Amino acid sequence: MHAVHEIADGVFWVGMNDRRIERFENMFPLSDGVAYNAYLIKDEKTALLDTVESSVRDRFLQQVENVLDGRALDYLVIHHMEPDHCGNIEEIVRRYPEVKVVGNRKTFEFFKHYYRADLSANAQVVKEGDILSLGTRSLRFYLAPMVHWPEVMFSMDLSDGMLYSADAFGSFGALPGTLFADELDFNRYFLGETRRYHANIVGRYGNQIQTVLKRLPVDSISMICPLHGPIWRKDLSVIWDKIDTWSAYRPERTGVVFIYASMYGNTAEVAETLAFKLGDRGVGDIRLHDVSKTHPSHIIADLWEYSHMVVASPTYNMQLYPPMDALLRELAMLNLQDRDVAIIGNHTWSSAAVRQMIGLFGTMKDIRLLGEPLDIHSSLKAEEEPTLDSLADVIFESVLNRS
Ligand code: FEO
């Protein structure tokens, strides 16, 4: 049985779903797997666009062979050298020794870091603007450095505007027997996972994504074919606008995400109390996450979506509570910016959490601290309620102003 699909005249999806994988990059939990998309063009020449992860190699190679149906493979185009896509290059070259492997200078540099095969007889180096003619179809290459890795490139089919976008526009989640975003209820099943993928995988590279979005001939694009997740052939502005918003670090909605750490429930109680005070004031869109329970990738996805955050954490061993410290460092690494933040600390005998959280947010761009950070002693006391009310007022005002 083979799961290939002709997505355009002579263009076949030959990707693979991996539903057994637990964590993408051995970090990000996958409740519904992931798809490694690869495409095979059969024109006067044949071209395979990317391969898949080595764990799903056998079925992938069989699919390629079946679609080729006895024809030779003329080209293998490598848009991205990360192993989730390049895990079969050596095997493809072994099976199709005449194949030309198409990449840029950095592609082949990275290939040597990973593999031992000598590609010198097969390599075809392309640069920005080069065009690969396949017959009726021609691929125009756009270098897209740091749209995850330095060697990344996109290509666009000049005959009909199909864009092969590497990791950009990608999503977690295996494809459910349908491939197109307009077929599979994108908003229900994939929007959240597309946001989580973007924020965690390419979130750091917003500026580079903005650069390449501006360089692409947007009006000529008919289909967006990423390396993960659904393919877009209708309403392209939906995903284009999302990627534009996320890569510009603009919040999608006005609301408050609480991130709290709590060893014995006291800091959690402060967060809950403040959340209800915000609710009483009319803030309707509030999310709460315990950093010790919710995987950071889900919290980060929410922070990409929302405008405001309340961060509450105890001091631990005279430092910031480690899971909160790790999360805030990850946010800084991912370049999250342009958010409004309220800070609450908790301590019994040594206060460090507030100071260190302020320091970590100070490393991020356009982070506005709301009100005076609150530093409670072990548990919330009745006499501290007015201070919490004042903080709720400040957050509420800020939410109103950003609505
Ligand atoms: Fe899907 Fe950056 O690899």
Residues whose N, C-alpha, C, O or C-beta is under 5 A from the ligand:
A	BS01	FEO	E82 D84 H148 D167
